[in-house]
Amino acid sequence: MTDLDAQVRDADPDRWLASRFVADTQARADLVALYALEAELMAIPSRVTQPLLAEMRFTWWAEQMDGVFSGVARKGHPVLEALTDLAARHDLPRAPFDALIEAHIGRVHGEPHDLDAFYVGPMQLAVRVLAGAGHDAAVVDAGRVRGLSQTGRKDEAKALRCQANSALKALPVEAFPAVASAALTAPDAPEFLKRLKLVAATARGRI
């Protein structure tokens, strides 16, 4: 298991499990690189106690996006090196990365969760890695379902699920592992139950 793979498994087990359904090893590694960036960002508030210090670290990551999107990786940093490579190969847009970092800065200052920045944008990037451009609209509701579930708004997530599944009918089969984690509504469930739910979701193409 690579270092990034292990990092994502520890920090984000739901999406790590979903990534196991990607058969192509390079595509799976690219997906894991995206999730590793999010793992780095999510860890910052637990490492510092002052909002200003957290904001400084998030700002550092924002500045590193210049190198990522100019093709100049920060040498010796596995996450940034991997992101620089996959951003070029998949022609990833920069805006969702910038929005994600800005949303993290907002959170340390007490702002509400920006569901689109935290969940929809990253899901759209993951789908682009697996199936190319042109599928953003198909996963908007699925991203919001995952965000609502993750933030404790399960009734809202349940109400939106039917609409999300309707939109997912337009999603290519190979892209489904990027959205499958939205089917997991119980973060504390045992891993084997999550695996079963992911198998069922992937087989049906529904969250």
SETORKOL-158597 format. One record per residue: x, y, z of N, C-alpha, C in turn; residue in one letter. Coordinates in Angstrom, 3 decimals. Example, Ala and Ser with C-alpha at 12.3 -4.5 7.8 and 13.67 -1.06 7.14 Angstrom:
! residues 2
{{13.190,-5.690,7.800},{12.300,-4.500,7.800},{13.200,-3.300,7.800},'A'}
{{12.850,-2.250,7.080},{13.670,-1.060,7.140},{12.900,0.030,7.870},'S'}
//
This chain:
! residues 207
{{0.839,-1.191,0.000},{0.000,0.000,0.000},{0.879,1.248,0.000},'M'}
{{0.602,2.214,-0.898},{1.403,3.421,-0.951},{1.119,4.303,0.257},'T'}
{{2.015,5.276,0.460},{1.822,6.196,1.585},{0.515,6.971,1.439},'D'}
{{0.217,7.456,0.235},{-1.023,8.215,0.042},{-2.236,7.328,0.261},'L'}
{{-2.162,6.102,-0.203},{-3.271,5.176,-0.018},{-3.526,4.931,1.466},'D'}
{{-2.464,4.731,2.218},{-2.604,4.519,3.659},{-3.140,5.764,4.346},'A'}
{{-2.696,6.931,3.899},{-3.168,8.184,4.479},{-4.670,8.339,4.285},'Q'}
{{-5.150,8.034,3.077},{-6.579,8.168,2.799},{-7.378,7.111,3.547},'V'}
{{-6.837,5.906,3.638},{-7.566,4.866,4.370},{-7.781,5.286,5.822},'R'}
{{-6.798,5.914,6.428},{-6.926,6.337,7.820},{-7.864,7.533,7.971},'D'}
{{-7.775,8.472,7.032},{-8.499,9.734,7.180},{-9.915,9.691,6.616},'A'}
{{-10.121,8.895,5.577},{-11.389,8.922,4.859},{-11.755,7.499,4.427},'D'}
{{-12.051,6.618,5.393},{-12.259,5.205,5.057},{-13.418,4.950,4.109},'P'}
{{-14.449,5.788,4.135},{-15.585,5.559,3.250},{-15.185,5.710,1.781},'D'}
{{-14.534,6.796,1.465},{-14.140,6.987,0.066},{-12.976,6.078,-0.313},'R'}
{{-12.142,5.735,0.656},{-11.089,4.763,0.361},{-11.722,3.431,-0.044},'W'}
{{-12.732,2.982,0.703},{-13.416,1.744,0.349},{-14.033,1.840,-1.047},'L'}
{{-14.671,2.954,-1.342},{-15.290,3.118,-2.657},{-14.242,3.080,-3.769},'A'}
{{-13.062,3.592,-3.483},{-12.012,3.614,-4.515},{-11.530,2.214,-4.869},'S'}
{{-11.793,1.227,-4.018},{-11.388,-0.151,-4.324},{-12.172,-0.711,-5.513},'R'}
{{-13.259,-0.058,-5.883},{-14.057,-0.523,-7.006},{-13.544,0.016,-8.337},'F'}
{{-12.465,0.784,-8.310},{-11.822,1.253,-9.544},{-10.805,0.204,-9.959},'V'}
{{-11.039,-0.443,-11.088},{-10.177,-1.544,-11.509},{-8.822,-1.071,-12.021},'A'}
{{-8.811,0.054,-12.719},{-7.567,0.558,-13.293},{-6.680,1.132,-12.189},'D'}
{{-5.469,0.627,-12.078},{-4.607,1.029,-10.956},{-4.213,2.499,-11.015},'T'}
{{-3.965,3.021,-12.226},{-3.601,4.435,-12.341},{-4.770,5.337,-11.971},'Q'}
{{-5.958,5.000,-12.453},{-7.143,5.790,-12.113},{-7.404,5.760,-10.619},'A'}
{{-7.207,4.586,-9.998},{-7.404,4.500,-8.546},{-6.383,5.358,-7.810},'R'}
{{-5.138,5.341,-8.271},{-4.101,6.163,-7.640},{-4.413,7.649,-7.794},'A'}
{{-4.949,8.036,-8.945},{-5.326,9.437,-9.150},{-6.442,9.848,-8.201},'D'}
{{-7.422,8.969,-8.040},{-8.519,9.246,-7.124},{-7.991,9.409,-5.702},'L'}
{{-7.103,8.526,-5.314},{-6.523,8.577,-3.977},{-5.735,9.873,-3.782},'V'}
{{-5.062,10.350,-4.815},{-4.318,11.613,-4.701},{-5.256,12.779,-4.412},'A'}
{{-6.409,12.798,-5.077},{-7.402,13.840,-4.781},{-7.846,13.764,-3.326},'L'}
{{-8.131,12.556,-2.874},{-8.600,12.385,-1.501},{-7.498,12.686,-0.491},'Y'}
{{-6.248,12.457,-0.867},{-5.139,12.753,0.041},{-5.026,14.255,0.292},'A'}
{{-5.279,15.060,-0.736},{-5.300,16.510,-0.524},{-6.359,16.868,0.504},'L'}
{{-7.543,16.303,0.355},{-8.608,16.607,1.311},{-8.248,16.131,2.712},'E'}
{{-7.564,15.002,2.807},{-7.128,14.507,4.116},{-6.162,15.497,4.764},'A'}
{{-5.263,16.057,3.973},{-4.330,17.054,4.497},{-5.080,18.273,5.019},'E'}
{{-6.050,18.730,4.249},{-6.798,19.927,4.648},{-7.648,19.663,5.885},'L'}
{{-8.292,18.497,5.939},{-9.152,18.176,7.081},{-8.363,18.051,8.375},'M'}
{{-7.083,17.699,8.264},{-6.271,17.490,9.465},{-5.800,18.790,10.101},'A'}
{{-5.810,19.867,9.356},{-5.219,21.118,9.862},{-5.868,21.607,11.151},'I'}
{{-7.199,21.690,11.249},{-7.778,22.210,12.500},{-7.446,21.379,13.731},'P'}
{{-7.126,20.105,13.545},{-6.779,19.263,14.693},{-5.318,19.429,15.113},'S'}
{{-4.537,20.081,14.266},{-3.115,20.236,14.546},{-2.765,21.589,15.152},'R'}
{{-3.663,22.550,15.010},{-3.417,23.881,15.577},{-4.649,24.305,16.364},'V'}
{{-4.456,25.169,17.333},{-5.561,25.557,18.211},{-6.125,26.937,17.884},'T'}
{{-5.381,27.734,17.149},{-5.825,29.094,16.859},{-6.323,29.210,15.424},'Q'}
{{-7.488,29.822,15.208},{-8.002,29.988,13.844},{-7.018,30.672,12.904},'P'}
{{-6.276,31.656,13.420},{-5.337,32.362,12.559},{-4.221,31.441,12.074},'L'}
{{-3.747,30.563,12.959},{-2.708,29.614,12.564},{-3.249,28.620,11.532},'L'}
{{-4.495,28.181,11.727},{-5.102,27.284,10.748},{-5.251,27.991,9.407},'A'}
{{-5.681,29.246,9.443},{-5.840,29.995,8.201},{-4.504,30.130,7.467},'E'}
{{-3.423,30.326,8.215},{-2.104,30.435,7.593},{-1.736,29.139,6.875},'M'}
{{-2.070,28.007,7.476},{-1.746,26.725,6.832},{-2.608,26.500,5.593},'R'}
{{-3.870,26.872,5.692},{-4.721,26.740,4.514},{-4.240,27.673,3.398},'F'}
{{-3.791,28.863,3.777},{-3.277,29.808,2.780},{-2.043,29.241,2.093},'T'}
{{-1.211,28.523,2.849},{-0.043,27.878,2.242},{-0.485,26.909,1.157},'W'}
{{-1.516,26.111,1.457},{-2.016,25.166,0.458},{-2.587,25.905,-0.740},'W'}
{{-3.273,27.017,-0.498},{-3.816,27.800,-1.609},{-2.698,28.289,-2.521},'A'}
{{-1.595,28.702,-1.924},{-0.458,29.179,-2.715},{0.180,28.049,-3.515},'E'}
{{0.140,26.839,-2.965},{0.736,25.703,-3.679},{-0.038,25.348,-4.944},'Q'}
{{-1.295,25.760,-5.028},{-2.066,25.484,-6.232},{-1.477,26.178,-7.447},'M'}
{{-0.739,27.283,-7.238},{-0.072,27.931,-8.365},{0.892,26.959,-9.029},'D'}
{{1.670,26.251,-8.218},{2.605,25.276,-8.764},{1.902,24.085,-9.382},'G'}
{{0.852,23.620,-8.707},{0.110,22.466,-9.223},{-0.420,22.745,-10.625},'V'}
{{-0.968,23.933,-10.828},{-1.616,24.222,-12.110},{-0.702,24.897,-13.126},'F'}
{{0.549,25.112,-12.750},{1.537,25.559,-13.737},{2.477,24.419,-14.111},'S'}
{{2.242,23.239,-13.515},{3.052,22.079,-13.841},{4.376,22.016,-13.119},'G'}
{{4.505,22.809,-12.070},{5.760,22.832,-11.305},{5.475,22.288,-9.912},'V'}
{{5.688,21.004,-9.728},{5.386,20.375,-8.446},{6.352,20.822,-7.366},'A'}
{{5.878,20.878,-6.138},{6.762,21.127,-5.003},{7.499,19.820,-4.710},'R'}
{{8.768,19.791,-5.013},{9.544,18.565,-4.905},{9.584,18.060,-3.464},'K'}
{{9.436,16.766,-3.336},{9.518,16.147,-2.019},{8.213,16.114,-1.267},'G'}
{{7.135,16.653,-1.856},{5.827,16.615,-1.205},{4.942,15.672,-2.007},'H'}
{{4.702,14.456,-1.528},{3.996,13.442,-2.330},{2.620,13.875,-2.814},'P'}
{{1.865,14.559,-1.972},{0.517,14.960,-2.376},{0.587,15.983,-3.505},'V'}
{{1.431,16.983,-3.361},{1.524,18.022,-4.386},{2.126,17.486,-5.682},'L'}
{{3.088,16.599,-5.562},{3.650,16.003,-6.770},{2.590,15.195,-7.521},'E'}
{{1.812,14.415,-6.782},{0.763,13.609,-7.419},{-0.315,14.498,-8.024},'A'}
{{-0.700,15.555,-7.328},{-1.737,16.450,-7.839},{-1.280,17.162,-9.108},'L'}
{{-0.023,17.583,-9.133},{0.502,18.278,-10.308},{0.443,17.391,-11.531},'T'}
{{0.780,16.143,-11.344},{0.747,15.184,-12.445},{-0.673,14.927,-12.930},'D'}
{{-1.579,14.648,-12.009},{-2.934,14.277,-12.449},{-3.717,15.483,-12.952},'L'}
{{-3.436,16.688,-12.417},{-4.128,17.885,-12.904},{-3.821,18.116,-14.369},'A'}
{{-2.578,17.861,-14.760},{-2.192,18.034,-16.164},{-2.789,16.937,-17.032},'A'}
{{-2.722,15.688,-16.591},{-3.207,14.576,-17.414},{-4.709,14.604,-17.622},'R'}
{{-5.443,15.083,-16.603},{-6.902,15.086,-16.695},{-7.481,16.474,-16.980},'H'}
{{-6.604,17.455,-17.181},{-7.052,18.823,-17.457},{-8.072,19.288,-16.418},'D'}
{{-7.705,19.123,-15.147},{-8.627,19.472,-14.065},{-8.762,20.991,-13.926},'L'}
{{-9.957,21.473,-13.650},{-10.136,22.909,-13.390},{-9.617,23.267,-11.999},'P'}
{{-9.126,24.470,-11.858},{-8.584,24.891,-10.564},{-9.673,25.351,-9.594},'R'}
{{-10.755,25.882,-10.100},{-11.758,26.532,-9.241},{-12.239,25.657,-8.075},'A'}
{{-12.533,24.376,-8.275},{-12.999,23.582,-7.126},{-11.960,23.445,-6.015},'P'}
{{-10.683,23.425,-6.368},{-9.627,23.362,-5.349},{-9.607,24.656,-4.537},'F'}
{{-9.658,25.785,-5.233},{-9.650,27.075,-4.535},{-10.886,27.213,-3.643},'D'}
{{-12.045,26.781,-4.150},{-13.277,26.882,-3.363},{-13.214,26.006,-2.121},'A'}
{{-12.616,24.819,-2.256},{-12.491,23.907,-1.113},{-11.631,24.528,-0.016},'L'}
{{-10.511,25.096,-0.392},{-9.620,25.693,0.600},{-10.286,26.901,1.254},'I'}
{{-10.968,27.726,0.463},{-11.675,28.875,1.027},{-12.758,28.426,2.006},'E'}
{{-13.434,27.328,1.690},{-14.472,26.811,2.588},{-13.864,26.350,3.904},'A'}
{{-12.680,25.744,3.850},{-12.002,25.339,5.082},{-11.640,26.564,5.925},'H'}
{{-11.181,27.607,5.283},{-10.862,28.840,6.029},{-12.125,29.383,6.684},'I'}
{{-13.222,29.348,5.951},{-14.485,29.806,6.525},{-14.897,28.995,7.737},'G'}
{{-14.688,27.672,7.678},{-15.073,26.813,8.788},{-14.303,27.139,10.060},'R'}
{{-13.009,27.427,9.959},{-12.243,27.714,11.178},{-12.681,29.026,11.802},'V'}
{{-13.384,29.850,11.027},{-13.918,31.103,11.560},{-15.401,30.992,11.884},'H'}
{{-15.914,29.745,11.916},{-17.281,29.525,12.365},{-18.357,29.634,11.314},'G'}
{{-17.987,29.706,10.046},{-18.996,29.790,8.996},{-19.640,28.422,8.777},'E'}
{{-20.894,28.386,8.285},{-21.564,27.103,8.031},{-20.844,26.307,6.943},'P'}
{{-21.088,24.999,6.923},{-20.534,24.148,5.877},{-21.035,24.612,4.516},'H'}
{{-20.114,24.804,3.595},{-20.463,25.066,2.200},{-20.518,23.707,1.508},'D'}
{{-21.715,23.146,1.385},{-21.852,21.787,0.862},{-21.272,21.637,-0.538},'L'}
{{-21.479,22.649,-1.376},{-20.983,22.537,-2.741},{-19.456,22.536,-2.773},'D'}
{{-18.835,23.375,-1.960},{-17.373,23.441,-1.952},{-16.754,22.203,-1.324},'A'}
{{-17.344,21.716,-0.244},{-16.779,20.576,0.477},{-17.087,19.232,-0.183},'F'}
{{-18.236,19.124,-0.829},{-18.672,17.804,-1.288},{-18.948,17.725,-2.789},'Y'}
{{-19.641,18.701,-3.337},{-19.992,18.622,-4.757},{-18.765,18.802,-5.645},'V'}
{{-18.009,19.869,-5.411},{-16.824,20.129,-6.230},{-15.836,18.978,-6.221},'G'}
{{-15.454,18.459,-5.046},{-14.544,17.312,-5.028},{-15.106,16.079,-5.726},'P'}
{{-16.421,15.847,-5.615},{-17.014,14.697,-6.297},{-16.958,14.886,-7.811},'M'}
{{-17.183,16.100,-8.264},{-17.097,16.368,-9.692},{-15.670,16.161,-10.209},'Q'}
{{-14.676,16.556,-9.433},{-13.287,16.316,-9.815},{-13.004,14.819,-9.905},'L'}
{{-13.493,14.077,-8.929},{-13.260,12.630,-8.915},{-13.901,11.961,-10.127},'A'}
{{-15.107,12.392,-10.484},{-15.773,11.844,-11.663},{-14.989,12.184,-12.928},'V'}
{{-14.449,13.380,-12.976},{-13.659,13.777,-14.146},{-12.417,12.899,-14.290},'R'}
{{-11.811,12.542,-13.164},{-10.647,11.667,-13.206},{-11.009,10.300,-13.773},'V'}
{{-12.172,9.798,-13.416},{-12.560,8.451,-13.831},{-13.222,8.388,-15.206},'L'}
{{-13.910,9.456,-15.602},{-14.706,9.369,-16.832},{-14.580,10.572,-17.748},'A'}
{{-13.688,11.512,-17.440},{-13.535,12.677,-18.289},{-14.544,13.763,-17.974},'G'}
{{-14.478,14.833,-18.752},{-15.339,15.994,-18.523},{-16.754,15.730,-19.029},'A'}
{{-17.680,16.601,-18.601},{-19.031,16.565,-19.121},{-20.069,15.935,-18.223},'G'}
{{-19.681,15.578,-16.981},{-20.622,14.878,-16.112},{-20.905,15.637,-14.808},'H'}
{{-20.537,16.905,-14.762},{-20.685,17.668,-13.516},{-22.127,17.697,-13.019},'D'}
{{-23.054,17.956,-13.921},{-24.455,18.109,-13.504},{-25.021,16.825,-12.917},'A'}
{{-24.534,15.691,-13.384},{-25.090,14.406,-12.951},{-24.826,14.103,-11.489},'A'}
{{-23.823,14.751,-10.896},{-23.445,14.377,-9.530},{-23.679,15.473,-8.502},'V'}
{{-24.278,16.584,-8.907},{-24.516,17.679,-7.956},{-25.345,17.202,-6.774},'V'}
{{-26.468,16.578,-7.037},{-27.341,16.137,-5.939},{-26.694,15.027,-5.122},'D'}
{{-25.957,14.121,-5.771},{-25.271,13.071,-5.025},{-24.241,13.669,-4.074},'A'}
{{-23.533,14.700,-4.533},{-22.583,15.378,-3.656},{-23.278,16.014,-2.469},'G'}
{{-24.427,16.596,-2.703},{-25.167,17.222,-1.601},{-25.737,16.179,-0.644},'R'}
{{-26.164,15.030,-1.184},{-26.616,13.949,-0.306},{-25.496,13.538,0.631},'V'}
{{-24.302,13.353,0.090},{-23.173,12.969,0.936},{-22.876,14.053,1.967},'R'}
{{-22.909,15.309,1.538},{-22.636,16.398,2.460},{-23.659,16.496,3.571},'G'}
{{-24.920,16.344,3.219},{-25.979,16.392,4.232},{-25.837,15.244,5.218},'L'}
{{-25.504,14.062,4.724},{-25.313,12.912,5.618},{-24.129,13.129,6.543},'S'}
{{-23.048,13.653,5.998},{-21.833,13.848,6.780},{-21.986,14.938,7.836},'Q'}
{{-22.893,15.865,7.608},{-23.083,16.967,8.555},{-24.302,16.764,9.450},'T'}
{{-24.813,15.537,9.488},{-25.883,15.213,10.422},{-27.282,15.577,9.969},'G'}
{{-27.446,15.940,8.704},{-28.766,16.340,8.198},{-29.364,15.173,7.398},'R'}
{{-29.564,14.060,8.080},{-29.927,12.817,7.406},{-31.316,12.860,6.784},'K'}
{{-32.245,13.551,7.401},{-33.586,13.630,6.822},{-33.553,14.374,5.488},'D'}
{{-32.767,15.439,5.427},{-32.634,16.180,4.173},{-31.941,15.324,3.120},'E'}
{{-30.938,14.572,3.554},{-30.231,13.685,2.628},{-31.189,12.642,2.052},'A'}
{{-32.012,12.071,2.917},{-32.961,11.047,2.471},{-33.957,11.627,1.473},'K'}
{{-34.397,12.852,1.723},{-35.375,13.486,0.837},{-34.794,13.774,-0.542},'A'}
{{-33.497,13.999,-0.605},{-32.846,14.347,-1.865},{-32.371,13.123,-2.644},'L'}
{{-32.334,11.960,-2.003},{-31.714,10.779,-2.607},{-32.392,10.361,-3.921},'R'}
{{-33.700,10.389,-3.979},{-34.405,9.978,-5.191},{-34.013,10.870,-6.371},'C'}
{{-33.990,12.153,-6.139},{-33.595,13.097,-7.186},{-32.154,12.858,-7.615},'Q'}
{{-31.289,12.566,-6.635},{-29.887,12.294,-6.942},{-29.749,11.048,-7.806},'A'}
{{-30.481,10.009,-7.469},{-30.400,8.770,-8.242},{-30.926,8.949,-9.662},'N'}
{{-31.922,9.783,-9.815},{-32.429,10.067,-11.159},{-31.347,10.715,-12.013},'S'}
{{-30.624,11.659,-11.435},{-29.551,12.332,-12.170},{-28.390,11.387,-12.462},'A'}
{{-28.137,10.453,-11.551},{-27.018,9.526,-11.720},{-27.218,8.539,-12.865},'L'}
{{-28.414,8.434,-13.400},{-28.643,7.558,-14.552},{-27.808,7.996,-15.749},'K'}
{{-27.410,9.262,-15.782},{-26.612,9.783,-16.893},{-25.119,9.585,-16.677},'A'}
{{-24.740,9.042,-15.530},{-23.321,8.909,-15.199},{-22.750,7.618,-15.781},'L'}
{{-21.596,7.675,-16.440},{-20.972,6.435,-16.934},{-20.666,5.470,-15.792},'P'}
{{-20.760,4.196,-16.070},{-20.556,3.175,-15.048},{-19.193,3.309,-14.387},'V'}
{{-18.164,3.602,-15.186},{-16.811,3.651,-14.632},{-16.609,4.798,-13.651},'E'}
{{-17.527,5.773,-13.651},{-17.396,6.909,-12.747},{-18.078,6.688,-11.406},'A'}
{{-18.877,5.627,-11.284},{-19.693,5.470,-10.088},{-18.886,5.366,-8.788},'F'}
{{-17.688,4.750,-8.777},{-16.935,4.728,-7.513},{-16.661,6.117,-6.934},'P'}
{{-16.701,7.146,-7.765},{-16.479,8.507,-7.275},{-17.658,9.048,-6.485},'A'}
{{-18.843,8.433,-6.665},{-20.029,8.904,-5.964},{-20.577,7.879,-4.978},'V'}
{{-20.060,6.659,-5.017},{-20.638,5.562,-4.230},{-20.662,5.833,-2.734},'A'}
{{-19.710,6.613,-2.234},{-19.662,6.870,-0.792},{-20.890,7.619,-0.302},'S'}
{{-21.630,8.252,-1.210},{-22.861,8.942,-0.812},{-23.922,7.966,-0.327},'A'}
{{-23.737,6.682,-0.633},{-24.684,5.661,-0.163},{-24.458,5.306,1.297},'A'}
{{-23.339,5.731,1.856},{-23.000,5.373,3.236},{-23.480,6.476,4.174},'L'}
{{-24.526,6.193,4.897},{-25.136,7.213,5.749},{-24.819,7.034,7.230},'T'}
{{-24.104,5.956,7.570},{-23.761,5.688,8.976},{-22.239,5.628,9.104},'A'}
{{-21.588,6.748,9.418},{-20.130,6.787,9.462},{-19.505,5.768,10.410},'P'}
{{-20.222,5.387,11.456},{-19.654,4.482,12.459},{-19.983,3.016,12.202},'D'}
{{-20.604,2.715,11.087},{-20.944,1.319,10.780},{-19.676,0.494,10.571},'A'}
{{-19.709,-0.803,10.878},{-18.535,-1.657,10.661},{-18.136,-1.679,9.182},'P'}
{{-16.844,-1.895,8.951},{-16.346,-1.849,7.576},{-17.018,-2.888,6.692},'E'}
{{-17.289,-4.088,7.227},{-17.872,-5.112,6.366},{-19.269,-4.724,5.902},'F'}
{{-20.028,-4.010,6.752},{-21.354,-3.551,6.344},{-21.246,-2.461,5.279},'L'}
{{-20.252,-1.607,5.443},{-20.038,-0.575,4.428},{-19.671,-1.203,3.091},'K'}
{{-18.827,-2.222,3.136},{-18.440,-2.895,1.895},{-19.675,-3.491,1.197},'R'}
{{-20.545,-4.115,1.978},{-21.756,-4.693,1.402},{-22.643,-3.619,0.777},'L'}
{{-22.750,-2.499,1.457},{-23.587,-1.423,0.934},{-22.982,-0.835,-0.339},'K'}
{{-21.665,-0.719,-0.371},{-21.005,-0.205,-1.564},{-21.150,-1.170,-2.733},'L'}
{{-21.050,-2.463,-2.454},{-21.258,-3.465,-3.511},{-22.659,-3.326,-4.095},'V'}
{{-23.649,-3.216,-3.229},{-25.022,-3.094,-3.689},{-25.223,-1.807,-4.478},'A'}
{{-24.664,-0.703,-3.970},{-24.818,0.583,-4.661},{-24.156,0.564,-6.029},'A'}
{{-22.958,-0.019,-6.091},{-22.222,-0.071,-7.355},{-22.927,-0.975,-8.356},'T'}
{{-23.457,-2.085,-7.893},{-24.165,-3.011,-8.795},{-25.421,-2.371,-9.384},'A'}
{{-26.086,-1.536,-8.600},{-27.334,-0.919,-9.064},{-27.121,0.434,-9.715},'R'}
{{-25.948,1.059,-9.428},{-25.720,2.417,-9.909},{-26.576,3.432,-9.197},'G'}
{{-26.865,3.155,-7.915},{-27.713,4.015,-7.099},{-27.077,4.218,-5.731},'R'}
{{-27.296,5.392,-5.158},{-26.747,5.647,-3.825},{-27.817,5.405,-2.765},'I'}
//
